[in-house]
Amino acid sequence: MVITDVLYDLTVGVAGAVLGALIMLMFTSKKNRRLSNEIILNRKDLEKLRLENNRLIETIKNRENQILELQKKILKKKTGK
């Protein structure tokens, strides 16, 4: 009688642990999938920002070059007089 009670308790405990592990696996896989999707979206947003930053940096460089050219022209006019 004592052995059957111990075996029953052991079986119920193992079954409960396995069931709990399966339920946790289900929840964590859903959470991992959601987090993975968020990471992908954030990477896409970061890539868009990087491209925009590169475009703005290129625009700034072009403006700086224009300013330098104008300064050179002004200096040539001043030294030529």
Secondary structure, DSSP 4 states (H G I P E B T S, - for coil): -HHHHHHHHHHHHHHHHHHHHHHHHHHHHHHHHHHHHHHHHHHHHHHHHHHHHHHHHHHHHHHHHHHHHHHHHHHHHHHH-
